[in-house]
């Protein structure tokens, strides 16, 4: 795949993420609803650029979040050698990570399902592009 088509896919992915985020904002916040609906009258190029930027930020946040889930030891505070075993085996508590909101297993399952759906859509788009 050429660099140009790769850039196009990256840009399209970011626009998709930005659009999805804007739709969630529309559903959740009445003020954002009005603001986002008013943006629909903007120039399409400008709107796409804003959605792409928003999508890129969302993707970066998601990557950081998934990496923090993947490697919890990197986020754990270091302990003294004599108290290492109890801290190492203790499950993370909300008090140990005050900056991160707690997430339930159901929310995590929904998030993973959405990630799988997005990846599936991306693969379908790539497959359709290459078959044309």
C-alpha positions as CSV (number, residue, x, y, z in Angstrom):
1,X,0.0,0.0,0.0
2,X,1.4,3.4,-0.9
3,X,2.1,6.1,1.6
4,X,-0.6,8.3,0.0
5,X,-3.3,5.7,0.5
6,X,-2.1,5.1,4.0
7,X,-2.4,8.8,4.7
8,X,-5.9,8.8,3.3
9,X,-6.9,5.9,5.5
10,X,-5.4,7.6,8.6
11,X,-7.2,10.8,7.8
12,X,-10.5,8.9,7.1
13,X,-10.1,7.0,10.4
14,X,-9.6,10.3,12.3
15,X,-12.6,11.9,10.7
16,X,-14.6,8.8,11.6
17,X,-13.5,9.0,15.2
18,X,-14.2,12.7,15.3
19,X,-17.7,12.2,13.8
20,X,-18.5,9.5,16.3
21,X,-17.3,11.7,19.1
22,X,-19.4,14.6,17.8
23,X,-22.5,12.3,17.6
24,X,-22.0,11.1,21.2
25,X,-21.7,14.7,22.3
26,X,-24.9,15.6,20.4
27,X,-26.7,12.8,22.3
28,X,-25.3,13.6,25.7
29,X,-25.1,17.4,26.0
30,X,-27.8,19.8,24.8
31,X,-25.3,22.7,24.5
32,X,-23.0,20.6,22.4
33,X,-26.0,19.4,20.4
34,X,-26.7,23.0,19.3
35,X,-23.0,23.8,18.7
36,X,-22.4,20.6,16.7
37,X,-25.6,21.0,14.6
38,X,-24.7,24.6,13.8
39,X,-21.3,23.3,12.5
40,X,-23.1,21.3,9.8
41,X,-23.6,24.6,7.9
42,X,-19.8,25.1,7.8
43,X,-17.6,24.6,4.8
44,X,-17.2,20.8,4.4
45,X,-13.4,21.1,4.2
46,X,-13.2,23.0,7.4
47,X,-15.7,20.7,9.1
48,X,-13.6,17.6,8.0
49,X,-10.4,19.3,9.3
50,X,-12.1,19.9,12.7
51,X,-13.4,16.3,12.9
52,X,-10.1,14.9,11.8
53,X,-8.3,16.9,14.6
54,X,-10.9,15.8,17.2
55,X,-10.6,12.2,16.0
56,X,-6.8,12.3,16.2
57,X,-7.0,13.4,19.8
58,X,-9.5,10.7,20.6
59,X,-7.3,8.1,19.0
60,X,-4.3,9.2,21.1
61,X,-6.4,9.1,24.3
62,X,-7.6,5.6,23.5
63,X,-4.1,4.4,22.8
64,X,-2.9,5.8,26.1
65,X,-5.8,4.2,27.9
66,X,-5.4,0.8,26.3
67,X,-1.6,0.9,27.0
68,X,-2.3,1.8,30.6
69,X,-4.6,-1.3,30.8
70,X,-2.1,-3.5,29.1
71,X,0.8,-2.6,31.4
72,X,-0.5,-1.8,34.8
73,X,3.0,-2.3,36.4
74,X,4.3,0.8,34.5
75,X,1.6,2.9,36.2
76,X,2.0,1.4,39.7
77,X,4.1,3.5,42.2
78,X,7.4,1.8,43.1
79,X,7.4,0.2,46.6
80,X,10.2,-0.5,49.0
81,X,11.7,-4.0,48.7
82,X,10.4,-5.2,52.0
83,X,6.8,-4.3,51.2
84,X,6.9,-5.2,47.5
85,X,4.9,-8.5,47.6
86,X,1.7,-7.2,49.2
87,X,1.6,-4.1,46.9
88,X,2.4,-6.2,43.8
89,X,-0.4,-8.7,44.4
90,X,-2.9,-6.1,45.5
91,X,-5.6,-5.2,43.0
92,X,-5.7,-1.5,41.9
93,X,-8.1,0.6,43.9
94,X,-9.7,3.8,43.0
95,X,-7.7,5.5,45.7
96,X,-4.4,4.4,44.1
97,X,-5.4,6.1,40.8
98,X,-7.4,9.3,41.6
99,X,-7.0,10.7,38.1
100,X,-8.6,7.7,36.3
101,X,-12.3,7.2,36.5
102,X,-13.4,3.7,37.5
103,X,-14.7,1.6,34.7
104,X,-17.0,-1.4,35.1
105,X,-16.6,-4.7,33.4
106,X,-19.7,-4.0,31.3
107,X,-18.3,-0.7,30.1
108,X,-15.0,-2.4,29.3
109,X,-16.8,-5.1,27.4
110,X,-18.8,-2.5,25.4
111,X,-15.6,-0.6,24.7
112,X,-13.9,-3.7,23.4
113,X,-16.9,-4.6,21.3
114,X,-16.8,-1.0,19.7
115,X,-13.1,-1.3,19.1
116,X,-13.7,-4.7,17.3
117,X,-16.5,-3.2,15.2
118,X,-14.4,-0.2,14.2
119,X,-11.5,-2.5,13.2
120,X,-13.9,-4.7,11.2
121,X,-15.3,-1.6,9.4
122,X,-11.8,-0.4,8.7
123,X,-10.8,-3.8,7.2
124,X,-14.0,-3.9,5.2
125,X,-13.2,-0.4,3.7
126,X,-9.7,-1.5,2.9
127,X,-10.9,-4.7,1.3
128,X,-13.5,-2.8,-0.8
129,X,-10.8,-0.3,-1.9
130,X,-8.4,-2.9,-3.0
131,X,-11.1,-4.9,-4.8
132,X,-12.1,-1.9,-6.9
